[in-house]
């Protein structure tokens, strides 16, 4: 059986009909592609409901914004849209899970009794493990209350460097404070 050649010119004509509000042409494109696109989205998400939502949203967006688009390959446009939307959804889920994990860790850290001198000694020890410049930046920000821009001027570095170094310092402290929380728990029990 010969392979059916895809005609880009035909796609352009079909999309021109959709652009002009032809609902039947749009419904045909939807029916011809929906199941395949959901299966494609599901290969990324492994969740059929999310896959269906993404594909439905792409078709809604396509219809709502049809006058703004110039599409010569409908299938190509739909496949790329599904792939990009799935990648965005995966990133969103990752960030949501990371944020949730961070909240749980922060709650654990907040329950540390900072008035215990043993705990404060451990925290000082953790801060002192930071590389020298990172430690300076951290202390200037957290202990002296300087803003990133002020620290950058004082240390003759860029504000972006300050931001990056603070991010690394906070990550290090967060990881080590969680370990401290476990140690404190064992010290107390």
C-alpha positions in Angstrom: 0.0 0.0 0.0 1.5 3.4 -1.0 2.3 5.8 1.8 0.0 8.8 1.7 2.0 12.0 1.0 1.2 14.9 3.3 0.4 18.0 1.2 1.5 21.2 2.9 -0.5 23.2 0.4 -3.7 21.4 1.5 -2.9 22.2 5.2 -2.5 25.8 4.3 -5.9 25.8 2.6 -7.5 24.0 5.5 -6.0 26.4 8.0 -7.1 29.3 5.9 -10.7 28.0 6.3 -10.2 27.7 10.1 -8.7 31.2 10.2 -11.9 32.4 8.5 -14.1 30.7 11.2 -15.0 27.5 9.4 -16.0 25.3 12.4 -16.4 22.1 10.3 -12.8 22.4 9.1 -11.6 22.9 12.7 -13.7 19.9 13.9 -12.2 17.7 11.2 -8.7 18.7 12.2 -9.6 18.0 15.8 -11.2 14.6 15.1 -8.3 13.6 12.8 -5.6 14.4 15.3 -7.0 14.3 18.9 -6.4 10.6 19.7 -2.9 10.6 18.2 -1.9 13.8 20.1 -3.3 12.5 23.4 -1.2 9.4 23.0 1.8 11.5 22.1 1.3 13.7 25.2 0.9 10.7 27.3 4.4 9.4 26.4 5.7 12.5 28.2 3.3 12.8 31.1 2.3 9.2 31.8 -1.1 10.6 32.9 -4.0 10.3 30.4 -6.1 13.0 32.1 -3.2 15.5 31.9 -2.5 14.5 28.3 -6.1 15.1 27.4 -6.1 18.5 29.1 -3.0 19.6 27.3 -4.4 18.6 23.9 -7.7 20.2 24.6 -6.0 23.4 25.7 -3.9 23.5 22.5 -7.1 23.2 20.3 -8.8 25.9 22.4 -5.8 28.2 22.0 -5.6 27.3 18.3 -9.3 28.3 17.8 -9.2 31.4 19.9 -6.0 32.7 18.3 -6.6 31.4 14.8 -6.5 34.8 13.2 -3.0 35.5 14.5 -1.4 32.3 13.2 -0.1 31.4 9.8 0.2 27.6 9.8 1.4 25.7 6.8 1.6 22.3 8.5 -1.2 21.7 11.0 0.1 18.3 12.2 3.6 19.8 12.7 2.2 22.8 14.6 0.1 20.5 16.8 2.9 18.1 17.5 5.3 20.9 18.5 2.7 22.5 20.6 2.0 19.3 22.4 5.7 18.6 23.0 6.3 22.2 24.3 3.2 22.1 26.5 4.2 18.7 28.0 7.7 20.0 28.7 6.3 23.0 30.4 3.9 20.8 32.4 6.9 18.6 33.5 8.8 21.7 34.6 5.8 23.0 36.5 5.3 19.6 38.3 9.1 19.5 39.1 9.0 23.0 40.5 5.8 22.3 42.5 7.4 19.1 44.0 10.7 20.9 44.7 8.8 23.8 46.4 6.7 21.4 48.4 9.8 19.5 49.5 11.4 22.8 50.4 8.4 23.8 52.5 8.6 20.5 54.4 12.3 21.0 55.0 11.8 24.6 56.2 9.1 23.4 58.6 11.5 20.8 59.9 14.2 23.5 60.3 11.9 25.9 62.0 11.2 23.4 64.7 14.9 23.5 65.8 15.4 25.0 69.3 17.8 27.8 68.5 18.2 28.8 72.2 20.1 25.6 72.9 23.8 26.6 72.9 24.7 23.2 71.3 22.5 24.0 68.4 23.9 27.5 68.0 27.5 26.1 68.1 26.5 23.6 65.3 24.9 26.4 63.2 28.1 28.6 63.6 30.2 25.6 62.6 28.1 25.1 59.5 28.4 28.8 58.5 32.1 28.6 59.0 32.3 25.7 56.5 31.3 28.1 53.7 34.0 29.3 51.4 35.5 32.6 52.6 33.8 34.9 50.1 30.4 33.1 50.3 30.6 33.3 54.1 31.3 37.1 53.9 28.4 37.6 51.5 26.1 35.5 53.8 27.1 37.4 56.9 26.7 40.8 55.3 23.2 39.9 54.1 21.9 37.9 57.0 23.7 39.4 60.0 24.3 43.0 58.9 21.1 43.3 56.7 22.8 44.6 53.6 21.0 44.2 50.2 22.7 42.3 47.4 23.5 45.6 45.5 25.2 47.0 48.7 27.2 43.8 49.2 28.3 43.9 45.5 29.6 47.5 45.9 31.3 46.7 49.2 33.1 43.6 47.8 33.6 45.0 44.3 31.7 42.2 42.6 28.5 42.1 40.5 25.1 41.8 42.1 24.5 38.6 40.1 27.6 37.1 41.7 26.2 38.0 45.2 22.8 36.4 44.2 24.5 33.2 43.0 26.7 33.0 46.1 23.8 33.6 48.4 21.8 30.9 46.6 24.7 28.4 47.1 25.1 29.4 50.7 21.4 29.0 51.5 21.3 25.6 49.7 24.4 24.4 51.7 22.9 25.7 55.0 19.5 24.1 54.3 21.0 20.7 53.6 23.2 20.9 56.7 20.5 22.3 58.9 18.4 19.3 58.0 21.3 17.1 59.1 21.5 19.2 62.2 17.8 18.7 62.9 18.4 14.9 62.8 21.4 15.2 65.1 19.5 17.5 67.5 16.6 15.0 67.5 19.0 12.2 68.5 20.8 14.4 71.1 17.5 15.2 72.8 16.1 11.6 72.7 
